[in-house]
Amino acid sequence: MQFDTPFGPAWVSIDNNGAVTAFSFRELQNAGGRNPDVERQVNEFFAGKRKSFDIPLAPRGTEFQRRVWAELLKIPFGETISYGELARRIGNPAASRAVGRANATNPIGVIVPCHRVIGMNGKLTGYAGGLALKDKLLNWERAIISRTAAQDAQQTVLRAAAAAPAQHALFQNF
């Protein structure tokens, strides 16, 4: 399946069971299959209306890679962690380089958010789609978070104003 995104076209590959096997901003050789839930959720994500996915995933990799990729799914939208922190989270604090390699081979980028992992010093490091795309994805997520927070604050003010008692009759002409 092909999608239009704020970052250009993207492709998703779906297996015979309806599970995502790959996501890329580069055209995939086997971008076949359809799953209406995947299509809906990917479109919602890129419209800024979804922050995580609950679709079946079937990445091909070693047990270690799949453990790293499963941990990536726990990184909240708009947040980042270091490779060292990711290694600690999978119970192997000395494996930050191996974690980095597993991150680099993640076949389901964005949906399995490997772009949310950065260097220990807070700088962007490696991304299969390039550092410019990684930077754009992270800034886009942060902008969505900011916009959502502003909308939530506005709704809170409007609800409070609606619940406030009516103004005293003597002050209605002022």
C-alpha positions in Angstrom: 0.0 0.0 0.0 1.2 3.5 -0.8 0.4 6.6 1.4 0.9 10.3 1.0 2.5 11.7 4.1 3.8 15.2 5.2 7.2 13.7 4.4 6.5 12.4 0.9 5.2 9.0 -0.3 5.5 6.0 2.0 4.9 2.3 1.5 3.6 -0.4 3.7 3.9 -4.1 3.1 1.2 -6.4 4.5 1.5 -10.2 4.8 -1.3 -12.7 4.1 -2.4 -12.5 7.7 -2.9 -8.7 7.5 0.2 -7.9 9.6 2.6 -5.1 8.7 6.0 -6.5 7.6 7.6 -3.3 6.4 7.2 0.5 6.3 9.4 2.8 4.3 9.7 6.2 2.7 11.5 4.4 -0.1 9.5 2.3 -2.5 9.3 -1.3 -1.2 9.7 -4.3 -3.6 6.9 -6.2 -1.9 4.5 -3.4 -0.9 1.5 -5.6 -1.5 -1.4 -6.6 0.6 -4.2 -4.6 2.1 -5.5 -4.2 5.6 -8.2 -1.5 6.1 -7.2 -1.0 9.8 -3.5 -0.4 8.8 -4.7 2.0 6.1 -6.9 3.9 8.5 -4.4 4.1 11.4 -1.5 5.2 9.1 -3.7 7.9 7.7 -4.8 9.0 11.2 -1.2 9.1 12.3 0.0 11.4 9.5 -3.1 13.6 10.0 -1.9 14.1 13.6 -5.0 12.3 15.0 -3.2 9.2 16.3 0.0 8.8 18.4 0.4 5.0 18.5 -0.7 2.0 16.5 -2.6 -1.1 17.5 -2.2 -3.1 14.3 -0.7 -6.5 13.8 3.1 -6.4 13.2 5.3 -9.2 11.8 8.8 -7.9 11.5 11.4 -10.4 10.4 14.5 -10.5 12.7 16.4 -12.2 15.4 15.1 -12.7 18.9 17.3 -9.8 20.0 16.1 -7.5 17.3 12.5 -8.3 18.0 13.1 -7.5 21.7 14.6 -4.1 20.8 11.8 -3.4 18.4 9.2 -4.3 21.0 10.8 -1.8 23.4 10.7 0.9 20.7 6.9 0.6 20.7 6.9 1.8 24.4 8.6 5.2 23.6 5.8 7.8 23.8 5.0 10.0 20.8 7.1 13.1 20.7 9.6 11.8 23.2 13.1 10.5 22.7 15.5 8.1 24.5 19.2 7.3 24.0 20.6 4.0 22.7 22.1 3.4 26.1 18.7 3.9 27.7 17.1 1.5 25.2 19.8 -1.1 26.0 19.1 -0.7 29.8 15.3 -1.1 29.1 15.9 -4.5 27.4 18.0 -5.6 30.4 21.4 -5.4 28.6 23.0 -2.0 29.5 26.3 -2.8 27.8 24.6 -3.5 24.4 24.0 0.0 23.2 25.9 -0.6 19.9 24.0 -3.9 19.3 20.8 -2.0 20.1 21.8 0.7 17.6 22.3 -2.0 14.9 18.9 -3.6 15.7 17.4 -0.1 15.5 19.0 0.5 12.1 17.6 -2.8 10.7 14.0 -2.1 11.9 11.9 -2.9 8.9 8.8 -1.1 10.2 10.1 2.4 10.8 7.7 5.1 12.1 5.1 2.5 13.1 7.9 0.9 15.3 9.4 4.3 16.1 13.1 3.9 15.8 13.4 7.6 14.9 12.8 8.4 18.6 16.2 7.0 19.6 19.0 9.5 19.8 22.6 9.7 21.0 23.5 9.9 24.6 24.5 13.6 24.2 21.0 14.4 22.8 22.2 14.6 19.2 20.6 12.9 16.3 22.4 9.8 15.1 21.8 7.3 12.4 18.4 6.8 10.7 17.8 4.7 7.6 15.8 7.5 6.0 18.6 10.0 6.8 19.1 12.5 9.6 17.1 15.2 7.9 14.0 13.0 7.9 14.6 11.9 11.5 14.8 15.5 12.5 11.6 16.4 10.6 9.7 13.4 12.1 10.7 14.4 15.7 9.9 18.1 15.1 6.5 17.1 13.6 5.6 14.9 16.6 6.6 17.7 19.0 4.5 20.2 17.0 1.5 17.8 17.2 2.0 17.5 21.0 2.2 21.3 21.4 -0.9 21.9 19.2 -2.8 19.2 21.2 -1.8 20.8 24.5 -2.9 24.2 23.3 -6.2 22.8 22.1 -6.7 21.0 25.5 -5.9 24.2 27.4 -8.4 26.2 25.3 -11.1 23.6 25.9 -10.4 23.8 29.6 -10.9 27.6 29.6 -14.1 27.3 27.6 -15.5 24.7 29.9 -14.6 26.8 32.9 -16.2 29.9 31.4 -19.4 28.0 30.6 -19.6 26.7 34.1 -19.0 30.1 35.7 -22.0 31.8 37.3 -23.7 34.5 35.3 -22.5 38.1 35.8 -24.4 40.1 38.4 -27.2 42.2 36.8 -25.6 45.5 38.0 -22.5 44.9 35.9 -24.1 43.9 32.6 -24.0 47.4 31.2 -20.2 47.7 31.7 
